[in-house]
Amino acid sequence: MSKKITQGEGWKLILPNEEKISQPIVSKSPEQQNAKIFVEKRKKGKLVTLIKGLILTEEDLKELTKSLKIACGTGGTVENNIIELQGDCQDKVRIWLKNNNWKVR
């Protein structure tokens, strides 16, 4: 068998706006946010409550998710800046967010 020998630096991906990507995300206060609550049907008829539109750091997002999971008494996770809670608990989420000064759509 033959092997290919590569010399030099190889391929390098250059993004046009690297400065914008490297800026850290800063959390906004709850009064400045508009949370959007959706219910989605998944495999085998399972319902999932989604909370979108939040501008938070990863730590703040995880902390909010933990608080919502406790308030709803259900499991959940964070994926792609979207909070996913198991089951249809949009009413509980809406009440909890409003009681804690979040704007909800």
C-alpha positions as CSV (number, residue, x, y, z in Angstrom):
1,M,0.0,0.0,0.0
2,S,1.1,3.5,-0.7
3,K,0.9,6.4,1.6
4,K,0.4,10.0,0.8
5,I,2.9,12.4,2.2
6,T,1.6,15.9,2.8
7,Q,4.0,18.8,3.3
8,G,3.3,22.3,4.5
9,E,0.6,23.6,6.7
10,G,-2.3,21.9,5.0
11,W,-5.8,23.3,4.8
12,K,-6.9,26.2,7.0
13,L,-10.4,27.6,7.3
14,I,-10.6,31.4,7.4
15,L,-13.9,32.9,8.5
16,P,-14.6,36.4,7.2
17,N,-15.9,37.8,10.5
18,E,-13.8,36.1,13.2
19,E,-14.0,39.1,15.5
20,K,-17.8,38.8,15.8
21,I,-17.7,35.1,16.5
22,S,-15.1,35.4,19.3
23,Q,-17.1,37.9,21.3
24,P,-18.6,36.4,24.5
25,I,-22.3,36.4,25.1
26,V,-23.5,38.6,27.8
27,S,-26.7,37.8,29.6
28,K,-29.5,40.3,29.5
29,S,-31.7,41.0,32.5
30,P,-35.1,39.2,32.6
31,E,-37.0,42.4,32.0
32,Q,-35.2,42.9,28.6
33,Q,-35.9,39.3,27.4
34,N,-38.9,37.9,25.5
35,A,-39.3,34.2,26.2
36,K,-41.2,32.2,23.6
37,I,-42.9,29.0,24.8
38,F,-43.8,26.2,22.4
39,V,-45.0,22.6,22.7
40,E,-43.7,20.2,20.2
41,K,-44.7,16.6,19.5
42,R,-41.8,14.2,19.3
43,K,-41.4,10.5,18.6
44,K,-44.0,8.1,19.9
45,G,-46.3,11.0,20.7
46,K,-44.2,12.5,23.4
47,L,-44.7,16.2,24.2
48,V,-41.8,18.6,24.8
49,T,-42.1,22.2,26.1
50,L,-39.5,24.5,24.4
51,I,-38.4,27.9,25.6
52,K,-36.7,30.0,22.9
53,G,-35.5,33.5,22.4
54,L,-33.4,33.9,25.5
55,I,-30.0,35.7,25.4
56,L,-28.1,34.1,28.3
57,T,-24.7,32.7,29.0
58,E,-24.4,28.9,29.2
59,E,-24.1,29.0,33.0
60,D,-27.2,31.2,33.3
61,L,-29.1,29.1,30.9
62,K,-28.3,25.9,32.8
63,E,-29.3,27.6,36.1
64,L,-32.6,28.8,34.6
65,T,-33.2,25.3,33.3
66,K,-32.6,23.8,36.7
67,S,-35.1,26.2,38.3
68,L,-37.7,25.4,35.7
69,K,-37.2,21.7,36.1
70,I,-37.7,21.9,39.8
71,A,-40.8,24.2,39.4
72,C,-42.4,21.9,36.9
73,G,-41.3,18.6,38.5
74,T,-40.0,17.2,35.3
75,G,-36.8,16.5,33.4
76,G,-35.2,18.7,30.8
77,T,-32.1,19.8,29.0
78,V,-30.5,22.7,27.1
79,E,-29.6,22.3,23.4
80,N,-28.6,25.1,21.0
81,N,-29.7,27.8,23.5
82,I,-33.2,26.2,23.7
83,I,-34.6,24.9,26.9
84,E,-36.4,21.6,26.5
85,L,-38.7,20.3,29.3
86,Q,-40.3,16.9,29.2
87,G,-44.1,17.0,28.9
88,D,-46.7,19.7,28.3
89,C,-45.9,22.2,31.1
90,Q,-46.2,25.5,29.3
91,D,-48.7,26.8,31.8
92,K,-46.4,26.2,34.8
93,V,-43.5,27.6,32.9
94,R,-45.4,30.8,31.9
95,I,-46.6,31.3,35.5
96,W,-43.0,30.8,36.9
97,L,-41.4,33.1,34.4
98,K,-44.0,35.9,35.0
99,N,-43.6,35.5,38.8
100,N,-39.8,36.0,38.3
101,N,-40.1,39.1,36.2
102,W,-39.5,37.5,32.8
103,K,-41.5,38.7,29.7
104,V,-43.4,35.9,28.0
105,R,-45.0,35.6,24.6
